[in-house]
């Protein structure tokens, strides 16, 4: 039988120690079938020469052809061999390798020791651990030691593991030492719900701490090859900079600030090194050795604790590694755009596929990884113009349950009360909900009674006309299992009337003083109707300061009900007064009181501090999103807290720490700005640069952009001398100079001036669209495609920060901003200064639908007792993106663009959300057929519970009973269902020739994030009160 497998490999036979060496497959045996010529199936094995003979080492990798030889490897000779089945132990399928010494800075090894300096790998949770790093060429430098839990299934460092503690240490006489208290590790395990906190695998990584001011959680771990997860192994996706070549200096473009070019020769950075060990709760502290020093220990007591309590939602986000079927992806483009012959091309195509499918997989509680997809791309190219490579199939994995902490939710929401414990397994924990200020119950620290429900009731809707399920309680009890208690609740009282009262109290706010109103003329009140009318007039006058009455101070208001309470049925003369209560709109904050009885009584309060309270309603995160976006774009501009640099060893772009505040004083080509009283307005030139640039500051603003912002007319990048005050944005937004705060404000002004939709997209969390449709036109470092700029240089598009990297940076910065950690100089309320409205004009939402119908918190059904259209054998064909439909014009299948709800002609159609009618068509008569037509329809624009823009389209109507720009509330009738467009029923000789059978008449409902619908469509069922299961029958839950 002819041989199959690898015939020839190539690569560096004299790699330097400490540097990554990658080897390649050059030829396969001719008899090797194409389906076996998959690099992901190849074993790469390292052999070491001992006594003149090569013997196998334990370093064997499948699908990974890179090796890093350690410091002393130059003393030995090795052989690298690639094979499918077994090694042949000869050339050309094997290479003899002789590593060479290296003089770059290096961390040689890390050892774990007890406090008395004796080596150790097994420690007690109650003693100190010493990590000692031996170094080369790093004298006087600082290293960062990080203690990690080792929860990943593979060996070595994995970004899915969690860091416990960081320590910084200086290298003295070639050695750096850091001490860790392992009690923190035990508490972290319990916090994460570890089943058995008696023992723990851990390790310590050490890396070069090049920038003293850099925040630890911004350091990217550059894991040595031996510690990396093999390709094809599922693992959680972590922010990892994508390889790209350094961008050349961008050309000068109108309104296009330039960025400093990264240095081509950065200081070498030594690879991190790690050491592993175990900690046991039952392990005794290390006894002192004979003549040695006694270890420092904590009192050896059993550590039981009530660690945390919070509100949570159940989400399927935990990556389990458990296989759950496959996914087949169909390529829409041609093979020229989907080449996969190299590893770089595979990763690029795999990333594109992952971006397109990850949301739909998540909806199915599944996921896959970049490595899995890349390993499945075995052909040279894919596309609709290929013979057999139109699709690719790869494994998917099951997402597990996680109870994610939430800091806000509207009334009537279903949540979990969660408590985390340590060594309290099987014990009972009681949790009470308390008000901070007592808006609902009337006194601070009042117990708030809400409903305890079952797991089944979490997913069920309340049947019409029946009582709300659940038991009203003020104290909730649960049993600890796997260090966690989780109790499902419904955030509301039992009574509908009381729920309405709660909402009214939250909406009105807290009593805060009184207001005295003076009648300016005789006013006669003879009945309750007149009293209500006069109360409305008085409230309007007081709010606006009319009729010679003072204006109610900012931040306060009152209500018609409060004014009606003090009005009497009588005649009021000019000069008479009434005094009524003022209300201040304040958030309704809650905290938790938890108790547990173990060997001692545990009694603690959680969430009870500023910034930690749970809020009923939605906290405004608009400014946090904008700040995170600004920090993200600064990374690309070379002025952020991390910046791009080129790693010569790995030959790729990496991100290294950078002085964020220094970015405000950086001009083009690394020049320093010394005067921040105004924009420098100078042309800076770099080495061998004849053209130069005026780009300056944190946002690399050009001088001609500064002139335009100052109100001057600019033609061909030159001032004409004409000034227009109405164009002077610096004056309008009170930007007097070029200080850090002013530069941050200029960034906002640029967004508003040049791309008016940009801020809105950021606030609506449409980050991809914000980058690719708007921000990339202002900053050349941001991508218009996945990896390329909008701007060209020497006839080709400039490289840009990859879109995936931009989004990873944004997500990282957003988490910091939501915690109140920012490096920017923008003051709270800056969006209001720029006239940007968010979260009901900056006021925190109460979770109650506002009277102006601008946002909706309580969704409705489009008809009573809705049912899905059962026209086919599977109702999921009539739902958004569930099951594909097939016909002669769509042999590869297509998804339905909305969800069809059955409704006979003439059924009242209700608006699912509060909002404004933005578009409608009402030209069709009943049963008027038109091919591929939606017939009469209504589009209503709203904001969902999270403040995101939503457009809902109701189609095939017989009657439209609203007008354009009319405001509607959820549950309002907007028309009648019917049979227009392609949902009509046209018969000839008693046979249906066009349209549908009348028994399947329905309302076709679509949802989208923009008025154009198209690619912005989303699942409309998330805005329906009734939820349906995913069976072929689509039963209401």
PAZA-521760 format. One line per 4 residues: for each residue x, y, z of C-alpha. Coordinates in steps of 0.001 Angstrom, whole numbers, plus 500000, padded with zeros to 6 digits. Layout:
// PAZA-521760
X:Y:Z | ...
END
This chain:
// PAZA-521760
500000:500000:500000 | 501476:503387:499028 | 502628:505560:501910 | 500383:508328:503181
501136:511366:505342 | 503869:513976:505585 | 506795:513699:503188 | 508711:516934:503809
508813:519774:506349 | 510931:522940:506615 | 511765:525630:509162 | 514533:527234:511192
517144:524642:512163 | 519048:527135:514336 | 516390:529008:516354 | 517421:531253:519213
516410:530063:522660 | 513358:531871:524001 | 512081:532698:520514 | 509078:531097:518835
510062:528825:515930 | 507326:527707:513510 | 507716:524764:511119 | 505831:524117:507866
504573:521187:505804 | 506109:521399:502314 | 504998:518114:500712 | 502625:515206:501310
503043:511670:500026 | 501170:511609:496676 | 498871:508813:497864 | 497577:510913:500778
493815:511602:500211 | 492815:515283:500121 | 490565:514950:503179 | 493567:513781:505207
495761:516685:504105 | 494562:518707:507051 | 497268:520448:509149 | 494931:520277:512143
495355:516454:512145 | 499159:516470:512028 | 501213:515541:515116 | 504364:517615:515712
506779:515751:517980 | 510040:516917:519557 | 512894:514428:520050 | 516100:515048:522068
519534:513612:521345 | 520775:511577:524320 | 524033:509551:524103 | 524041:509887:520330
520437:508715:519864 | 517220:510707:519494 | 514630:509848:522166 | 511035:511173:522266
510183:513998:524681 | 506771:514675:526217 | 506336:517703:523928 | 503884:516458:521329
501255:518709:519713 | 498409:518078:517299 | 497808:520837:514773 | 500383:523193:516348
503789:523461:514649 | 505482:526082:516871 | 508097:525481:519568 | 509974:527702:522011
513270:526280:523276 | 514222:527151:526858 | 517361:528977:528026 | 519615:525935:528302
518375:524195:525142 | 521372:525493:523135 | 523436:522796:524902 | 521414:520027:523214
520402:518830:519765 | 516757:518148:518880 | 514702:516667:516065 | 511310:518036:514996
509093:515584:513126 | 505582:515810:511666 | 503404:512759:511027 | 499801:511584:510674
500167:508098:512191 | 503691:507339:513458 | 507164:508918:513141 | 509571:507709:510432
512605:509110:512298 | 514376:510412:509188 | 514579:513330:506804 | 512898:514982:504941
509827:514518:507185 | 512042:515412:510166 | 514516:518219:510802 | 517561:518219:513070
517539:521411:515160 | 520393:523058:517081 | 519076:525960:519254 | 521367:529005:519616
522016:531108:522754 | 520272:534464:523167 | 521238:537585:525097 | 517790:539189:525296
516145:539895:528674 | 514638:536681:529996 | 512807:535182:532964 | 514609:531842:533253
512353:530008:535703 | 509853:530420:538531 | 509947:528328:541708 | 507314:527985:544424
508660:527991:547963 | 507501:527952:551556 | 508225:531015:553629 | 511436:529341:554924
512829:529150:551339 | 512391:525389:550954 | 510837:524293:547621 | 507170:523242:547682
504202:522304:545517 | 501519:521468:548129 | 500457:524255:550483 | 497905:524931:553204
495244:527551:552573 | 496378:529139:555828 | 500002:529878:554985 | 502034:532097:552734
503336:531072:549342 | 506576:532525:547973 | 507124:532731:544206 | 510744:533305:543182
511803:534239:539642 | 515358:533834:538350 | 516119:536353:535606 | 518682:537334:533014
519390:540910:531824 | 516573:542372:533977 | 518520:543732:536956 | 516653:546588:538709
513492:546064:536632 | 510045:545260:538032 | 508202:542005:537391 | 504493:541333:537794
503608:538136:539693 | 500023:536886:539286 | 498428:534055:541278 | 495856:532169:539166
493253:529474:539769 | 493876:526594:537370 | 490341:525664:536327 | 491036:525064:532629
491086:521495:531372 | 494432:521847:529596 | 497813:522383:531214 | 499470:525773:531396
498143:529288:531460 | 494666:529792:530004 | 492842:533108:529801 | 489683:531409:531067
491391:530994:534443 | 490838:533732:537003 | 493519:535777:538653 | 493394:535939:542453
496058:538481:543331 | 498862:540532:541742 | 502202:541511:543273 | 504994:543690:541880
508623:542871:542733 | 512042:544260:541804 | 514843:542108:540395 | 517801:542179:542803
520927:540108:542067 | 519025:538307:539324 | 516091:537285:541544 | 512617:538692:542279
510313:537402:545050 | 506598:537833:545791 | 504486:536491:548681 | 500820:535458:548456
498307:534577:551210 | 496370:531536:549967 | 493281:532290:552103 | 492233:534679:549302
492306:531769:546877 | 489925:529719:549003 | 487471:532614:549284 | 487596:533205:545520
486757:529560:544847 | 483717:529727:547081 | 482626:533001:545473 | 482670:531246:542116
480525:528375:543409 | 483296:525766:543458 | 481814:522403:544476 | 484792:521271:546547
486711:524113:548163 | 488896:521652:550068 | 491635:521811:547447 | 492704:523880:544475
495143:523724:541602 | 496946:527028:541151 | 499918:528563:539412 | 501878:531788:539344
502840:533648:536163 | 505615:536221:536043 | 505957:538883:533363 | 508000:541998:532779
506312:545043:534354 | 507604:547643:531906 | 505281:550526:532790 | 504823:551205:536484
501586:553159:536054 | 499845:550590:533877 | 496782:548959:535437 | 497263:545225:535932
494016:544222:534249 | 495170:545918:531056 | 498289:543750:530676 | 497929:541215:527854
499416:537817:528763 | 501798:536692:526023 | 501724:532962:526720 | 504747:530838:525663
503968:528274:522979 | 504337:525284:525317 | 501583:526687:527515 | 499054:527501:524788
495871:525539:524149 | 496280:523360:521029 | 494434:524491:517914 | 490968:523031:517649
490452:522841:521420 | 487345:524761:522567 | 488137:527520:525010 | 486535:530780:526084
487161:533617:523664 | 489357:536321:525168 | 490402:539706:523799 | 493503:538940:521726
495050:541463:519352 | 494824:540190:515788 | 498063:540029:513790 | 498554:542837:511333
501423:544771:509826 | 502310:548213:511183 | 500346:550874:509362 | 502294:553376:507263
501699:557029:508111 | 498191:557861:506793 | 497975:560523:504082 | 496438:563854:504861
492720:563664:504187 | 490004:566243:504864 | 488897:565875:508470 | 491215:562907:508948
493549:563203:511948 | 496701:561156:511572 | 498213:558800:514081 | 501787:558364:515330
503435:555344:513728 | 504503:552609:516189 | 508237:552225:516677 | 509605:549462:514418
512185:548461:517051 | 510497:548146:520450 | 512428:547048:523523 | 512466:543229:523713
509984:541949:526281 | 510778:538610:527991 | 508166:535871:527849 | 506128:535193:530979
506988:532057:532940 | 504784:530017:535262 | 504989:527515:538113 | 502210:525223:539358
501103:523911:542744 | 498192:522746:544905 | 496489:524210:547963 | 494454:522087:550412
492109:523269:553118 | 492987:520170:555172 | 496741:520439:554561 | 498556:521440:557765
500779:524472:557663 | 504385:523667:556800 | 506375:522719:559947 | 509669:524552:560468
512646:522570:559137 | 515480:521675:561425 | 517416:524848:562039 | 515141:526700:559595
512868:529700:559947 | 509285:529082:561099 | 506713:529768:558347 | 504293:532631:558770
500745:531229:559040 | 497214:532374:559615 | 495347:530934:562600 | 494449:527395:561443
490668:527684:561770 | 487903:526430:559527 | 487015:529298:557172 | 483222:529407:556700
481704:532574:555365 | 478661:534255:553834 | 480510:535886:550961 | 478040:537789:548809
474377:538339:547984 | 472918:540043:544934 | 470134:540117:542326 | 470817:538021:539226
469496:536796:535901 | 470022:533321:534531 | 472023:533456:531330 | 473512:530808:529120
477032:532176:528747 | 479346:529626:530375 | 481531:527834:527825 | 481418:524166:528846
483462:522399:526161 | 480610:519861:525897 | 479877:519020:522256 | 476372:519800:521037
475999:519015:517356 | 477405:520845:514347 | 476747:523990:512346 | 476942:524279:508571
477883:527683:507212 | 477053:528596:503614 | 479419:531012:501881 | 477730:533899:500109
480859:535343:498485 | 483218:534055:495836 | 486365:531983:496357 | 488588:534997:495632
487388:536537:498880 | 487549:533331:500942 | 491030:531926:500387 | 492112:529482:503100
495437:528068:501970 | 497476:529597:504795 | 496962:529743:508557 | 496548:533519:508358
493875:533211:505670 | 492074:530482:507628 | 491971:532653:510747 | 490679:535637:508786
487846:533651:507182 | 487109:531856:510467 | 486825:535193:512281 | 484355:536459:509665
482243:533306:510036 | 482345:533515:513836 | 481208:537152:513793 | 478232:536242:511606
477003:533178:513495 | 477832:533705:517170 | 474598:535564:517964 | 472382:532951:516322
474320:530170:518078 | 473921:531965:521396 | 470154:532060:520849 | 470337:528252:520588
472471:528103:523776 | 475491:527027:521774 | 478890:528388:520798 | 481964:527515:518802
485490:528908:518637 | 487817:530471:516122 | 490149:527470:516406 | 487382:524976:515686
486247:526846:512565 | 489797:527360:511289 | 490599:523660:511715 | 487525:522805:509614
488676:524935:506662 | 490587:522188:504855 | 490132:523368:501262 | 492218:526024:499499
489242:528367:499072 | 485482:528502:499596 | 482632:530256:497824 | 479468:529938:495826
481543:529732:492641 | 483366:526536:493753 | 482365:522995:492876 | 482271:521399:496329
483347:524066:498811 | 480179:526104:499131 | 479762:525203:502803 | 481830:524270:505835
480638:522226:508812 | 482161:522443:512284 | 481440:521382:515847 | 479347:523439:518246
479325:523280:522036 | 476782:523706:524779 | 476526:526965:526726 | 476054:526405:530444
474002:528376:532975 | 475497:531332:534785 | 473763:533577:537286 | 474873:537016:536190
474706:539841:538691 | 472427:542706:537650 | 472355:546138:539228 | 468965:547267:537938
465639:545958:536638 | 462103:547366:536215 | 459207:546398:538443 | 457381:543216:537379
460673:541628:536268 | 461577:538047:537213 | 464984:537673:538869 | 466987:535510:541251
468185:536302:544746 | 471658:534759:544897 | 473924:534174:547887 | 477493:532887:547642
478936:530995:550607 | 482011:529107:551749 | 481940:525869:553771 | 478215:526239:554525
477062:523344:552333 | 473549:522152:553249 | 472908:525122:555551 | 469976:527495:555145
470408:531119:554117 | 467679:533741:554573 | 467592:536864:552408 | 465468:540005:552830
465069:542903:550390 | 465226:546388:551915 | 464646:549894:550582 | 467346:552512:550981
465011:555539:551163 | 461594:553937:551482 | 459922:555394:548399 | 457433:552506:548331
456872:551613:551991 | 457406:555114:553377 | 460470:554715:555628 | 464186:554059:555068
465373:550453:555471 | 461817:549103:555092 | 461359:545446:554147 | 460003:545124:550610
457560:542230:550091 | 457806:540598:546652 | 456743:537252:545176 | 458688:534022:545540
458045:531830:542495 | 459168:528458:541144 | 461686:527726:538395 | 458810:526740:536106
457038:530046:536755 | 460177:531976:535755 | 459407:531182:532111 | 455587:531268:532289
453252:534183:531656 | 450312:534873:533917 | 447146:533401:532388 | 444584:536082:531475
442098:536761:534249 | 444008:534718:536816 | 445968:535769:539885 | 449697:536340:539538
451514:533137:540607 | 453783:533258:543620 | 453789:533833:547369 | 454364:537312:548767
457206:537289:551296 | 459639:539574:553067 | 462043:536779:554063 | 463270:534209:551519
464964:530960:552506 | 467184:528681:550441 | 469580:525782:551045 | 473231:526019:550073
474235:523651:547298 | 477665:523874:545688 | 478344:527080:547662 | 475372:528938:546159
471753:529718:547011 | 469469:530872:544212 | 465850:531841:544839 | 463561:532835:541929
461449:535952:542609 | 458992:538202:540796 | 459823:541836:541587 | 456287:542946:542397
453521:542599:545014 | 450665:540101:544631 | 447990:542730:543986 | 447712:544503:540622
446376:547599:542379 | 449343:547652:544739 | 451731:547220:541804 | 450195:550305:540207
450649:552195:543491 | 454317:551159:543626 | 454859:552408:540092 | 453138:555687:540845
455271:556246:543952 | 458495:555534:542087 | 457420:557712:539171 | 456522:560652:541415
459613:560394:543575 | 460367:561502:547120 | 458701:564355:549036 | 461076:567292:549123
459608:570543:550484 | 456527:572520:549529 | 455489:575168:547011 | 453127:578088:547616
451096:579170:544626 | 449409:582613:544420 | 446218:583101:542379 | 446577:586030:539972
442837:586425:539408 | 439502:585240:540747 | 439079:581493:540242 | 435781:579766:540982
435770:575971:541518 | 432296:574433:541643 | 432906:570690:541011 | 435541:567947:540820
435923:568335:537065 | 436844:572002:537461 | 439198:571118:540300 | 441108:568730:538034
441260:571320:535262 | 442531:574077:537580 | 445122:571703:539107 | 446527:571084:535635
446833:574838:534966 | 448471:575495:538346 | 451051:572719:537783 | 451938:574112:534353
452313:577666:535708 | 454497:576476:538592 | 456733:574387:536349 | 457248:577239:533868
457194:580138:536323 | 454110:581747:534707 | 451317:583951:536140 | 453803:585825:538380
454626:582647:540317 | 458191:581433:540847 | 459437:578484:538818 | 459762:575183:540688
463473:574642:541232 | 465361:572232:538971 | 465209:568589:539932 | 461819:568911:541614
458213:568733:540484 | 454727:568012:541779 | 451641:566323:540411 | 448039:567192:539613
446998:564741:542349 | 449005:566609:545006 | 447480:569932:543924 | 443934:568496:543865
444413:567383:547484 | 444750:571005:548667 | 442211:572630:546323 | 438717:573174:547672
435375:573643:545919 | 435096:577383:546532 | 435871:580804:545118 | 439592:581839:545207
440254:585569:545056 | 443294:587287:543560 | 446169:586965:546049 | 444835:583810:547713
447405:581036:548088 | 447597:577264:548301 | 450573:575168:549408 | 451245:571715:548020
453994:569126:548292 | 457002:569049:545988 | 458479:565788:544769 | 462058:565006:543806
462725:562345:541224 | 465144:559999:542970 | 466002:556408:542135 | 464488:553576:544154
467506:551791:545606 | 467400:548341:547235 | 469910:546310:549216 | 469952:542800:550701
470156:541490:554260 | 471348:537869:554467 | 471751:535460:557392 | 473110:531938:557759
473781:529656:560731 | 476944:527551:560583 | 479376:527022:563412 | 478562:530647:564095
475793:533073:563116 | 476483:534981:559901 | 474510:538233:559592 | 475542:540624:556817
474186:543370:554558 | 475101:543481:550888 | 474853:546161:548162 | 474474:548791:550908
476878:551467:549736 | 476986:554206:547111 | 477494:552773:543660 | 476513:549263:544757
472746:549578:545372 | 470324:547703:543130 | 468041:550151:541322 | 464449:549597:540245
464444:550882:536699 | 467387:551308:534355 | 470612:553003:535279 | 471851:555404:532644
475027:554053:531082 | 475057:556367:528057 | 478023:558445:529202 | 479946:555310:530182
479458:553944:526654 | 480689:557145:525040 | 483740:557315:527310 | 484572:553657:526573
484316:554352:522835 | 486645:557341:523139 | 489230:555272:525020 | 488962:552565:522368
489637:554946:519465 | 492621:556411:521319 | 494265:552977:521291 | 494213:553066:517493
495416:556658:517411 | 498464:555696:519454 | 497534:557864:522468 | 495620:555405:524665
496488:553436:527796 | 497675:550637:525534 | 499167:551158:522094 | 500251:549066:519152
503836:547890:518917 | 505662:545375:516770 | 507021:542182:518326 | 510056:541264:516244
510296:537775:517721 | 506713:536798:516922 | 506575:539099:513883 | 503201:540544:514715
501459:543550:516224 | 501021:543431:519990 | 499588:545907:522515 | 501779:547311:525253
501071:549685:528164 | 501291:553427:527492 | 501064:556628:529511 | 497468:557716:528841
497882:561283:530113 | 501000:561795:527984 | 498786:561223:524949 | 497354:564737:525390
500796:566224:524643 | 501807:564021:521687 | 501901:565447:518159 | 502633:563755:514840
505858:561714:514641 | 506232:561704:518434 | 506751:565454:518838 | 505838:566956:522227
503321:569796:522677 | 504574:572217:525331 | 501808:574866:525159 | 498199:573716:525637
496634:577180:525551 | 495528:576408:521972 | 496043:573840:519228 | 499735:574055:518135
498731:574645:514478 | 502215:573543:513346 | 503377:571113:510686 | 505399:568333:512317
507711:566131:510266 | 509052:562705:510990 | 512223:561045:509785 | 512429:561026:505973
509024:562705:505863 | 508741:565594:503422 | 505005:566236:503761 | 504505:566239:507538
501258:566623:509447 | 499599:568975:511931 | 497945:566120:513842 | 498196:566895:517552
496920:565702:520915 | 494980:562723:522165 | 492692:562633:519107 | 495324:563678:516528
493266:566686:515441 | 494529:568527:512347 | 494984:572293:512462 | 492426:572840:509687
489916:570838:511759 | 490669:573137:514704 | 490038:576181:512466 | 486690:574780:511333
485674:574027:514924 | 486618:577645:515716 | 484109:578925:513132 | 486520:579805:510324
485944:578950:506687 | 488521:576470:505381 | 489184:575827:501690 | 491797:573254:500638
493024:573048:504230 | 493657:576801:504417 | 491774:579567:506237 | 490060:582100:503991
489808:584629:506826 | 486013:584456:507032 | 484515:583752:510456 | 480971:582537:511168
479876:582675:514796 | 477125:580106:514239 | 479808:577593:513188 | 482011:578269:516220
481612:575016:518163 | 484464:575850:520540 | 482513:578877:521720 | 479189:577033:521740
480508:574197:523904 | 482800:576392:526047 | 486112:574895:524896 | 488647:577649:525719
491992:575891:525143 | 493741:572602:524326 | 493992:571186:527836 | 493043:567517:528435
489410:568329:529317 | 489100:570530:526217 | 490578:567807:523989 | 488047:565286:525319
485259:567766:524548 | 486680:568349:521053 | 486356:564613:520422 | 482620:564847:521193
482290:567983:519051 | 483978:566202:516134 | 481539:563305:516411 | 478580:565679:516358
479897:567855:513541 | 481133:565230:511135 | 478877:562202:511735 | 475646:563256:513398
474409:559678:513944 | 477600:558477:515619 | 476796:559332:519245 | 473316:557862:518893
474737:554567:517678 | 477217:554423:520556 | 474467:555120:523093 | 472270:552453:521446
475177:549967:521780 | 475528:549605:517997 | 479306:549623:518223 | 480051:547808:514961
477865:550238:513031 | 479323:553202:514911 | 482851:552184:513898 | 482284:551019:510322
479624:553510:509252 | 480757:556678:510995 | 483882:556820:513171 | 486131:555335:510473
485496:558486:508396 | 486934:560663:511197 | 489806:558489:512437 | 491850:556518:509912
492934:553993:512545 | 489387:552613:512808 | 488243:550045:510219 | 485581:550370:507550
485965:546682:506621 | 487026:543990:509092 | 490682:545085:508994 | 491096:548044:506614
490673:551794:506884 | 488309:553930:504820 | 491368:555832:503608 | 493937:554868:500976
497723:555152:500883 | 499719:554622:497685 | 496624:553230:495959 | 495696:550676:498634
493521:550830:501699 | 495461:551538:504868 | 495565:548816:507502 | 493441:549659:510558
492928:548218:514010 | 490908:545007:513333 | 487213:545402:514102 | 487231:542480:516537
490116:544063:518445 | 488307:547427:518563 | 485228:545781:520049 | 487292:543805:522560
488963:547010:523722 | 485584:548764:523899 | 484050:545981:525992 | 487027:546013:528357
486880:549786:528811 | 483078:549752:529217 | 483336:547397:532192 | 485816:549797:533799
483638:552832:533048 | 480528:551175:534508 | 482498:550724:537721 | 483362:554424:537740
486988:553971:536670 | 488006:556392:533929 | 491164:558119:532714 | 489298:560801:530753
488656:564363:531945 | 484979:564626:530919 | 482763:565690:533807 | 479513:563922:534685
476668:565286:532581 | 478843:566086:529566 | 476302:564665:527100 | 473702:567145:528338
476207:569956:527713 | 476308:568838:524081 | 472516:568639:523837 | 472507:564847:523617
469401:563246:525119 | 469596:559822:526691 | 467649:557832:529286 | 464698:560241:529288
466889:563339:528975 | 469378:562313:531611 | 466905:561397:534343 | 467170:557847:535565
464279:555710:534429 | 461783:554408:536963 | 460885:551324:534938 | 457434:552822:534273
456349:553692:530722 | 456578:557519:530563 | 453572:559589:529527 | 455344:560838:526398
455513:557207:525138 | 459264:557598:524499 | 460172:554242:526076 | 458392:551004:526871
458885:548773:529900 | 455676:546696:529742 | 455214:544805:526476 | 451805:543765:525200
450454:541075:522881 | 449352:542041:519386 | 446080:540086:519889 | 444497:538343:522863
445777:534783:523512 | 448149:534859:520503 | 449058:531735:518529 | 451722:531210:515900
450703:530648:512273 | 450513:526871:511759 | 450286:527000:507964 | 453144:524471:507614
454121:521310:509475 | 456537:523378:511576 | 455475:526757:512959 | 459151:527705:513260
459171:528302:509505 | 456827:531222:510249 | 459077:532691:512946 | 462126:534904:512702
465286:532899:511884 | 464138:529580:513361 | 463793:527017:510557 | 464592:527570:506882
461945:527568:504149 | 462699:525943:500784 | 461175:526475:497340 | 462185:526467:493679
463569:530001:493838 | 465413:529329:497102 | 466892:525814:496788 | 469390:526545:499577
466642:527802:501842 | 465933:531133:503511 | 464728:532366:506890 | 461446:534157:507555
461923:537889:508145 | 459444:538120:511006 | 456921:536192:513113 | 453347:535451:511976
450570:535615:514587 | 447225:534085:513537 | 444359:536615:513322 | 441138:536386:511331
440117:539427:509293 | 438790:542276:511428 | 440664:541327:514620 | 441786:544374:516626
445572:544800:516347 | 447298:546103:519490 | 450641:547895:519640 | 453166:545713:521457
455150:548745:522648 | 454773:552399:523488 | 456105:554626:520752 | 455453:556916:517795
454017:555970:514403 | 456947:556560:512039 | 455573:555091:508796 | 452422:553488:507404
450704:552301:504200 | 446899:552210:503966 | 446220:552179:500216 | 445164:548525:499919
441553:547404:499963 | 440568:544265:501869 | 441716:541101:500067 | 443699:543107:497498
446486:540817:496305 | 449969:541888:495284 | 452898:539504:494907 | 455725:539857:497473
453828:542638:499229 | 453186:543300:502920 | 449956:545118:502091 | 448807:547782:504540
451259:548151:507407 | 452189:550341:510366 | 455692:551029:511713 | 456033:552203:515324
459330:553491:516660 | 460063:552966:520360 | 462802:552341:522896 | 462917:548977:524649
463487:548323:528363 | 467206:548883:527871 | 466809:552177:526026 | 467652:550764:522569
465801:552012:519466 | 463285:549489:518116 | 461054:549669:515038 | 458032:547294:514963
456168:546694:511676 | 452596:545257:511656 | 451615:543945:508182 | 448728:542601:506024
446175:544881:507748 | 442706:545619:506409 | 442382:548850:508418 | 444866:551408:509747
443446:553514:512576 | 446472:555689:513441 | 448209:558557:511688 | 451878:559334:511176
453661:560843:514234 | 450808:559744:516523 | 451973:558526:519937 | 450601:555181:521099
450819:553161:524293 | 451398:549430:524532 | 447998:547731:524218 | 446428:550562:522189
444424:549482:519116 | 446218:550644:515947 | 444232:548843:513243 | 442497:545644:512183
444049:542495:510789 | 443180:541320:507336 | 444162:540040:503944 | 446194:542612:502012
449328:542093:499930 | 450468:538498:499447 | 448242:537410:502362 | 445075:537915:500276
443064:534942:498982 | 442396:534915:495207 | 440276:532073:493809 | 439515:531016:490232
436907:528342:489534 | 436873:527562:493222 | 440630:527005:493358 | 443110:529182:495266
445493:530639:492662 | 447179:533457:494636 | 447795:534191:498300 | 446890:532015:501277
444017:529954:502630 | 441801:532312:504715 | 442145:530072:507770 | 445829:531052:507916
445342:534813:507825 | 447789:536461:510161 | 449648:539573:511236 | 453208:539490:509953
455358:541261:512566 | 458923:542454:512016 | 461359:544200:514366 | 464530:546099:513509
467022:548503:515011 | 466698:550972:512128 | 463860:552252:509966 | 465376:550592:506902
464809:547121:508412 | 466898:544973:505991 | 470023:543627:507713 | 469070:545339:510989
466119:543015:511593 | 465953:541325:514990 | 463612:538817:516637 | 460223:540527:517262
459191:537909:519829 | 461427:539472:522462 | 458955:542385:522527 | 455834:540209:522866
454270:539601:526249 | 453504:535985:525389 | 456523:533731:524824 | 456455:530557:522724
458478:527380:523110 | 460851:526165:520392 | 458933:523007:519454 | 457413:522545:516003
454054:523503:517564 | 455331:526729:519129 | 453140:526413:522221 | 452684:529495:524421
454738:529188:527616
END
